[in-house]
Amino acid sequence: MTFSPSSILVTGGAGFIGSNFIHAFIANNPDCRVTNLDCLTYAGNLANLKGVEHHPHYRFVLGDIGDAALVATILAGEKIDAVVHFAAESHVDRSITGPEIFVRTNVLGTQTLLEESRKHWQAGAVADFRFLQISTDEVYGSLGESGYFTEETPLAPNSPYSASKAGADLLVRAYHETYGMPTLNTRCSNNYGPYHFPEKLIPLLIHNIINQKSLPVYGDGRNVRDWLHVRDHAAAVETVLKAAASGSVYNIGGNNEWRNIDIVNLVCDLLDSRLGRAAGENRKLITFVTDRPGHDRRYAIDASRLKRDLGWEPAYTFERGIAETIDWYLANQEWVGEVTSGSYREYYAQQYGGRP
């Protein structure tokens, strides 16, 4: 039986993946109310949501998932029947230098959200309810030269970030097992696409190449990742929300394994032609730097269960997706400039008197 939500709460909807999900979900479900709860950390940008901010069924709420009273008010007031939980601190390097905020947001924040959702669900406020936790393949740890992460792969996180996400995943599982709460969990591979904050690999490469800055590559650059276009991810999340059985866990992957150095070279070459530079010119910007601690060697997702059970598979090849992503960044340099300069945050101060 297909679940058809009438009012959903999206946490972290001003971030990269959350904002892309909101765009896609509203386009596919124009009559469903969407409440976006985001505390607007450095990675939250309301400019990501231009085009939907005035939609009659969209509402933005500035606040923290750790604020139990606020979460309870939203759940009851909006008659929420689905929570799609994207909100998280997500940058591995930042988790190494400052792990506390990752535990506070990703573990304790998720527990607060779960608890208020449990109360809301058990009160019978809505006829049906679902809680979807958005996670990462990094909770599985690192792979060798062969093999793939499946939904049965034991959790073995190697960074404070991935450990905090694994902790959240286990809390979601516990709420399903202990209370019978209708939860779902997805674990995705590396995302790329529009609105990606330029501290991450692909948008950082694009930005630095345009500005002829060095391109830092960790270690030997041979670390392997599976890459998933963010719009494919959004489609998969909607599919799981509407069609998966309660308690399910699904991997979401793009079937696109690439070594980091090969991605760097590809982006360099594509931008050579787009920027009118000589072939090979941008590769001269590559600089190998000391590898980061606990850098997982290879991730690779087996998403066959999602295809088999629910019929989802990625629409984008990496070659198509990376070309479109580069073109999006070239066409949206004003957005990039506001993000890199920090001026995008001035809007928040004007509208909300600063962040809480």
C-alpha positions in Angstrom: 0.0 0.0 0.0 1.4 3.4 -1.0 1.8 6.0 1.7 0.6 9.5 0.6 1.7 12.1 3.1 -0.4 15.3 3.5 2.0 17.3 5.6 5.7 16.6 6.0 8.5 18.0 8.2 11.8 18.2 6.4 14.8 18.9 8.8 17.9 20.6 7.3 15.9 21.6 4.2 18.1 24.7 3.6 21.2 22.5 3.1 22.5 20.9 -0.1 20.5 17.6 -0.2 17.5 18.8 1.8 16.9 21.8 -0.5 17.1 19.7 -3.6 14.7 17.2 -2.0 12.2 20.0 -1.3 12.3 21.3 -4.8 11.7 17.9 -6.2 9.0 16.9 -3.6 7.0 20.1 -4.1 7.1 19.7 -7.9 5.8 16.1 -7.5 3.4 16.7 -4.6 2.0 20.3 -5.0 -0.9 19.7 -2.6 1.3 18.3 0.3 2.3 20.8 3.0 6.0 21.0 3.5 7.5 22.5 6.7 11.3 23.1 6.5 13.0 23.3 10.0 16.6 24.5 9.8 18.8 26.3 12.2 20.8 27.8 9.4 24.4 26.8 10.3 27.1 27.9 7.8 25.9 25.3 5.3 22.2 26.4 5.4 21.3 28.8 2.7 17.7 30.0 2.0 18.9 31.1 -1.5 18.8 27.4 -2.2 15.0 27.5 -2.0 14.3 30.4 -4.3 11.4 29.2 -6.5 9.5 27.5 -3.7 9.7 30.0 -0.9 6.4 31.6 -1.9 4.6 28.3 -2.6 1.3 28.3 -0.7 2.1 24.9 0.9 5.7 25.7 1.9 6.7 27.1 5.3 10.2 27.8 6.7 10.8 27.6 10.4 14.1 28.8 11.9 15.1 26.5 14.7 17.0 23.6 16.1 16.0 19.9 16.0 17.2 19.7 19.5 14.5 22.1 20.7 11.9 19.7 21.9 9.2 22.2 22.5 9.6 23.7 19.0 9.5 20.3 17.4 6.4 19.3 19.3 4.7 22.5 18.3 5.4 21.9 14.6 4.3 18.3 14.7 1.0 19.1 16.3 0.3 22.4 14.6 1.0 21.2 11.1 -0.5 17.7 11.7 2.8 16.2 10.4 2.4 12.7 9.1 6.0 12.2 7.9 9.4 13.4 9.1 12.3 13.4 6.5 15.4 14.0 8.6 18.3 15.5 6.7 19.6 17.9 9.3 23.2 17.0 10.3 26.7 18.2 10.6 28.3 16.5 7.7 31.9 17.5 6.9 34.4 14.9 7.9 37.4 17.3 8.2 35.4 19.5 10.6 34.4 16.4 12.7 38.1 15.6 13.2 39.0 19.1 14.5 35.7 19.6 16.5 33.7 16.4 17.1 31.4 17.8 19.9 28.9 19.6 17.6 28.6 16.4 15.5 27.5 14.4 18.6 25.2 17.2 19.8 23.4 17.6 16.4 23.6 14.2 14.8 23.0 12.0 17.9 21.3 14.1 20.6 19.3 16.2 18.0 18.1 13.0 16.3 17.1 11.5 19.7 15.0 14.6 20.5 13.4 14.5 17.1 12.6 10.8 17.5 11.2 11.3 21.0 8.8 14.1 20.0 7.8 12.2 16.9 7.1 9.1 19.0 4.8 11.1 21.3 3.1 12.6 18.3 2.6 9.3 16.6 1.4 7.5 19.8 -1.1 10.2 20.5 -2.9 9.2 17.3 -2.7 12.8 15.9 -2.6 11.5 12.4 -3.9 8.3 10.7 -0.5 7.2 9.4 3.0 8.3 10.2 6.6 7.7 9.0 10.0 8.9 10.2 12.8 8.7 7.6 16.4 9.0 8.7 18.8 10.1 6.0 22.2 8.6 6.6 25.5 7.8 4.8 27.5 4.9 3.5 30.3 6.1 5.7 28.7 4.3 8.7 29.9 1.1 7.1 33.6 2.0 7.3 36.0 1.2 4.5 36.1 -1.4 1.8 39.0 -3.2 0.2 39.7 -3.5 -3.5 36.5 -5.5 -4.1 33.0 -6.0 -2.6 30.1 -3.6 -1.9 28.3 -2.3 1.1 24.9 -4.0 1.6 22.2 -3.2 4.1 23.5 -6.2 6.2 27.1 -4.8 6.3 28.1 -4.2 10.0 28.4 -0.6 11.0 32.1 0.3 11.5 32.5 4.1 11.3 36.0 5.5 11.2 35.5 9.2 11.7 33.7 11.2 14.4 31.2 12.3 11.7 30.4 8.7 10.6 30.3 7.6 14.2 27.7 10.2 15.0 25.6 9.2 12.0 25.9 5.5 13.0 24.7 6.4 16.5 21.7 8.2 15.0 20.9 5.2 12.8 21.0 2.9 15.8 18.6 5.2 17.7 16.2 5.0 14.8 16.4 1.2 14.8 15.9 1.2 18.5 12.7 3.3 18.3 11.3 0.9 15.8 12.2 -2.2 17.8 11.3 -0.8 21.2 8.1 1.2 20.4 7.1 -0.2 17.1 7.5 3.3 15.7 7.2 3.3 11.8 10.8 4.3 10.9 12.8 4.1 7.7 16.5 4.5 7.1 18.4 5.3 3.9 22.2 5.3 3.5 23.6 7.1 0.4 26.9 7.4 -1.3 28.6 10.7 -2.1 26.2 13.3 -3.5 27.0 16.0 -6.1 25.0 18.5 -8.0 23.4 22.0 -7.6 23.6 24.0 -4.4 26.6 22.0 -3.0 28.5 24.0 -0.4 32.0 24.7 -1.9 34.0 23.1 0.9 33.2 19.6 -0.6 35.4 18.1 -3.3 33.5 18.7 -6.6 32.3 22.3 -6.0 35.7 23.2 -4.4 37.4 21.9 -7.5 35.1 24.0 -9.8 35.5 27.1 -7.7 39.3 26.8 -7.4 39.8 26.1 -11.1 37.7 29.1 -12.1 39.9 31.2 -9.8 43.1 29.5 -10.7 43.8 28.3 -7.2 45.5 25.1 -6.2 43.5 21.9 -6.1 44.4 20.0 -2.9 44.2 16.2 -3.3 44.6 14.0 -0.2 47.3 11.4 -0.1 47.8 9.6 -3.5 44.3 10.5 -4.7 43.4 6.9 -5.2 40.6 6.8 -2.7 37.4 5.5 -4.3 33.9 6.8 -3.9 30.5 6.0 -5.4 28.9 9.2 -6.7 25.2 9.9 -6.7 23.5 12.8 -8.3 21.5 14.7 -5.7 18.4 14.7 -7.9 18.6 10.9 -8.1 18.9 10.9 -4.3 15.8 13.0 -3.9 13.8 10.7 -6.1 15.0 7.6 -4.1 14.1 9.2 -0.8 10.6 10.0 -2.0 10.2 6.4 -3.3 11.3 5.0 0.1 9.1 7.4 2.0 6.0 6.4 0.0 6.5 2.7 -0.7 8.9 1.0 1.8 7.8 -1.2 4.6 8.2 0.1 8.2 11.6 -0.7 9.7 13.3 -0.9 6.3 16.9 0.1 5.6 17.9 0.9 2.0 21.2 1.8 0.4 21.1 4.5 -2.3 24.0 4.5 -4.8 24.7 5.9 -8.2 26.6 2.9 -9.7 29.5 5.4 -10.3 32.8 4.4 -8.7 35.6 6.9 -9.3 39.0 7.5 -7.8 39.4 11.0 -6.4 42.3 11.8 -8.7 40.3 10.7 -11.8 37.4 13.1 -10.8 39.9 15.9 -10.4 41.4 15.3 -13.8 37.9 15.0 -15.4 36.8 18.3 -13.9 40.0 20.0 -14.9 39.6 18.8 -18.5 36.0 19.8 -18.8 36.7 23.3 -17.5 39.7 23.7 -19.8 37.3 23.8 -22.8 34.6 25.7 -21.0 37.0 28.4 -19.8 38.9 28.6 -23.1 42.2 27.3 -21.6 44.7 25.1 -23.2 44.3 21.4 -22.8 46.0 20.3 -19.6 46.3 23.8 -18.2 44.0 23.2 -15.2 45.8 20.0 -14.2 48.8 22.1 -13.3 46.8 23.4 -10.3 46.8 19.9 -8.7 48.6 19.7 -5.4 48.9 16.5 -3.4 48.6 17.1 0.4 49.0 15.0 3.5 46.2 12.5 3.9 43.6 13.2 6.5 43.5 10.9 9.6 41.2 7.8 9.2 40.7 8.4 5.5 38.6 5.5 4.3 40.1 3.9 1.2 37.0 2.8 -0.8 33.2 3.1 -0.5 30.9 1.2 -2.9 27.2 0.8 -2.6 25.0 -2.1 -3.5 21.6 -0.6 -4.1 20.1 -3.6 -5.7 17.6 -4.1 -2.9 16.1 -0.7 -3.7 15.7 -1.6 -7.3 14.4 -5.0 -6.6 11.9 -4.0 -3.9 10.7 -0.5 -5.1 11.9 -0.2 -8.7 14.2 2.7 -8.2 17.5 3.1 -10.0 19.6 6.2 -10.8 18.8 8.2 -13.9 22.1 10.0 -14.2 25.4 8.7 -15.5 28.4 10.4 -13.8 29.5 11.9 -17.1 26.1 13.6 -17.7 25.8 14.6 -14.1 29.2 16.2 -13.7 28.9 18.1 -17.0 25.5 19.5 -15.9 26.9 20.3 -12.4 29.8 22.2 -13.9 27.5 24.2 -16.1 25.2 25.0 -13.2 28.1 26.4 -11.2 29.3 28.5 -14.2 25.8 29.8 -14.6 25.3 30.6 -10.9 28.5 32.4 -10.0 26.4 35.0 -8.0 25.3 32.2 -5.7 28.8 30.9 -5.4 30.1 34.4 -4.7 27.6 35.0 -1.9 28.4 31.6 -0.3 32.2 32.0 -0.5 32.2 35.6 0.7 29.6 34.9 3.5 27.3 37.6 2.3 24.5 35.1 2.0 24.1 35.2 5.8 23.2 38.9 5.7 19.7 37.9 4.6 19.2 35.9 7.8 20.1 38.8 10.0 17.7 41.1 8.1 14.8 38.6 8.2 15.4 36.9 11.6 17.6 39.2 13.6 20.5 36.8 13.4 20.7 33.1 14.0 19.5 31.7 17.4 
